[in-house]
Amino acid sequence: MSDAKQRYSSYEEVPYYRKQWFFWLMWFVFPPVAIGILIFGDVYYKRKGQVKNFGIWEKIVAGIFAAFWFIRLIGWIVG
C-alpha cells in the first residue's frame, strides 16, 4: 500500500466508484466494471482512521479471479 499514491485525506473525499464497498458490489453484480476500476485506478478503504488503497497483492488476487471469470465466460459463450 503506497502512501505516495494516496490522494485523499478522508474517506468521505473518495468518489463512491473508488470505495471498497462499491468495488465488491460490482465484483458480484457485474465483474467487468470491478476489473475496469482496478485497471484504471485504485480502490480505497478506511482502516484505523486512515484512507488506504488496495496494494499489489489485492490487485493480483483480483486479477486471478478476473482471469477465471473470463475463462468461464468464454466457455459459456462457446458452449
N, C-alpha and C positions, 0 to 999 in steps of 0.2 A: 504494500500500500504506500504509494508515493505521496508524501506530503507536498512535494514540489508541484504536483499536478492539481492539488486541491484549490478550488476557486471559490468555495462557499464558506462563509464564516458561521452560518447557522443552517440547520436542516430546512427551515422554512424558506430559505432563498433558493433551494434546489427545485428546478421545474419538476412537475409531477411525473413526466415521462422519463426522468432520470432517477427517480426514487426507487428503492428496492422493492417496495410493495407493488409498484406498477410493473416492474420488470418481471416479478414472479407471476403476477396475474396474466400478463401477456404470454409468459412461457407456457402456461397451462391452457390458455384460451386460443392464442394464435402465435405459435413459436417463431415464425419469420420476423415478426415485429421485435420480439425479445432479442433475436440474433442481430437484427439491424441496430438495436440500441447498443449492444456490446461492440459491434464493429465500428460504429461511428462516434462512440463516446464512452463515458464512464457511467456506472451505476453507483449511487451514493446511499449510504445508510448512516444512522446515528448510533454511536457506541460510546458509552460513558461520557455523554455530553459533547462529543466531538463528531464532526462530519468526516466520514471515511468513505473511500471508494473501493470498488472491487479491485483486488490485486491480480497479478498474473495467474495465480493458481485457480482462482474463481473463474477467470476467463478460459483457462484451459479445460476445466471441467465442463463449463457451458459449451465449449467448442466440441468436446467429445459427445455430449448429449445432442448437439445440433447435427453432427455427422450421423449419429444413429437415427435421428428424426428424418433426415434427408434420405437415407438409405431405405427406411421403411416407407416413406412417401413414394419414392421411385418404384419400389417393389409393388406397392398398391396400384400405382398407375399402370405399370407394365403388366401386372397380373401374375 
